[in-house]
């Protein structure tokens, strides 16, 4: 998996919002907490750029700092209940800056602050642990589906 932060930011601005559930002004406030959890089935819109709606004024509950969708190797079946970890070094090395649980529908998201300074390397493991997937290049944005599923392959687990 590879990502270009410039491409991600460009695409995030171009991709039209689809299926945003309009929340009340209070629910849409960036101060709202909205964090995925293993086993939860409350998420929606797999493979879409979550940040189209979950941003200031976007209509989604809370402003996501990291969000995306994970699939089984076939690229179509969601891979639920895994874990996304963001490290300062490649393949799980360096300092762990964030851990995000993947829900039962294969989506992950958080409104918690994540420091992307210097770039982070995602490492995604399936439910129950084991071999996962990692990115070789650092990312500076958490809008994973702005590239994956668009200009890059979907995030898949072996």
C-alpha positions in Angstrom: 0.0 0.0 0.0 1.3 3.4 -0.9 0.0 6.9 -0.3 0.8 10.4 -1.4 -0.3 13.0 1.0 -0.5 15.6 -1.7 -2.8 13.3 -3.8 -4.9 12.5 -0.6 -5.5 16.2 0.1 -6.3 17.0 -3.5 -8.8 14.1 -3.7 -10.3 14.9 -0.4 -11.2 18.3 -1.8 -12.6 16.9 -5.0 -14.6 13.9 -3.9 -18.3 14.7 -3.6 -20.1 13.9 -0.3 -22.4 11.0 -0.7 -24.8 9.7 1.9 -24.1 12.2 4.7 -26.5 11.7 7.5 -27.4 15.3 8.5 -27.0 15.7 12.2 -28.1 18.5 14.4 -25.7 21.4 14.9 -24.9 20.1 18.4 -24.2 16.6 17.1 -22.1 17.9 14.2 -19.8 19.9 16.5 -16.1 18.9 16.1 -16.0 18.5 19.9 -18.2 15.4 19.7 -16.5 12.0 20.4 -17.0 9.3 17.8 -14.6 6.4 17.9 -15.1 3.0 16.3 -15.0 -0.2 18.5 -14.6 -3.9 17.7 -18.1 -5.5 17.5 -20.0 -2.2 16.8 -22.3 -2.1 13.8 -23.1 1.6 13.9 -20.9 2.8 11.0 -21.9 3.2 7.4 -20.7 4.1 3.9 -17.8 1.6 3.5 -15.1 2.6 1.0 -16.2 6.3 0.9 -14.1 9.1 2.2 -15.4 9.5 5.7 -14.0 13.0 6.0 -16.4 14.3 3.4 -19.1 14.3 6.1 -17.2 13.9 9.4 -15.6 17.4 9.3 -16.6 20.9 10.4 -19.9 21.7 8.7 -20.0 18.3 7.0 -23.1 16.8 8.6 -21.5 13.7 10.2 -21.2 13.2 14.0 -17.8 14.5 15.1 -14.8 15.5 13.1 -12.7 12.4 12.2 -8.9 12.6 12.4 -8.4 9.1 11.0 -11.0 7.0 9.2 -11.2 4.3 6.5 -12.4 0.8 5.6 -10.6 -2.6 5.7 -11.3 -5.6 3.5 -10.4 -9.2 3.2 -8.0 -10.1 0.5 -10.8 -10.4 -2.1 -11.2 -6.6 -1.8 -15.0 -6.7 -1.4 -15.7 -8.5 2.0 -15.2 -6.1 4.9 -12.6 -7.3 7.5 -14.2 -6.5 10.8 -12.8 -6.3 14.4 -9.1 -5.7 13.6 -6.9 -2.9 14.8 -5.2 0.0 13.1 -2.0 1.3 14.7 -0.1 4.4 13.6 3.7 4.3 14.3 6.5 6.8 13.7 8.6 4.0 12.0 7.9 1.4 9.3 6.2 -1.9 10.0 5.4 -1.3 13.6 8.7 0.3 14.6 9.2 3.6 16.4 6.7 5.2 18.7 3.0 4.2 18.7 1.0 7.3 18.3 -2.6 5.9 17.9 -4.5 2.7 18.1 -8.0 2.5 16.5 -10.3 -0.5 16.6 -11.9 -1.6 13.4 -15.7 -2.2 13.9 -17.6 -5.3 12.8 -18.4 -3.7 9.5 -14.8 -3.2 8.5 -14.7 0.6 9.2 -12.4 2.5 11.6 -12.6 6.1 12.8 -11.6 8.4 15.6 -12.2 12.0 16.6 -9.2 11.8 19.0 -6.3 14.0 18.2 -3.5 12.3 16.2 -0.1 14.0 15.7 1.0 13.3 12.1 4.2 15.4 12.4 6.9 13.7 10.5 4.4 11.2 9.0 3.0 8.0 10.4 3.1 4.4 9.2 -0.2 2.5 9.5 -0.1 -1.2 10.5 -3.4 -3.0 10.3 -4.0 -6.4 12.0 -7.0 -8.7 11.6 -9.3 -9.8 14.4 -7.5 -12.1 16.7 -4.1 -10.8 15.6 -1.7 -12.4 13.2 -0.2 -11.2 10.0 -1.5 -7.8 8.9 -0.8 -5.1 6.3 1.4 -2.0 6.5 2.2 1.0 4.4 5.8 1.5 3.2 5.4 5.2 2.9 4.4 7.6 5.7 1.0 9.4 5.7 0.3 12.9 6.9 -3.4 12.7 6.8 -5.9 10.2 8.3 -8.4 10.3 5.3 -7.5 6.8 4.3 -10.4 6.3 1.8 -9.6 9.5 0.0 -6.9 7.4 -1.8 -7.7 3.7 -1.0 -10.5 2.6 -3.2 -9.9 5.6 -5.6 -6.3 6.0 -6.8 -4.9 3.2 -4.7 -6.2 -0.3 -4.0 -8.5 -0.8 -1.1 -6.9 -1.6 2.3 -6.9 -5.4 2.4 -5.6 -8.0 4.9 -3.8 -11.2 3.9 
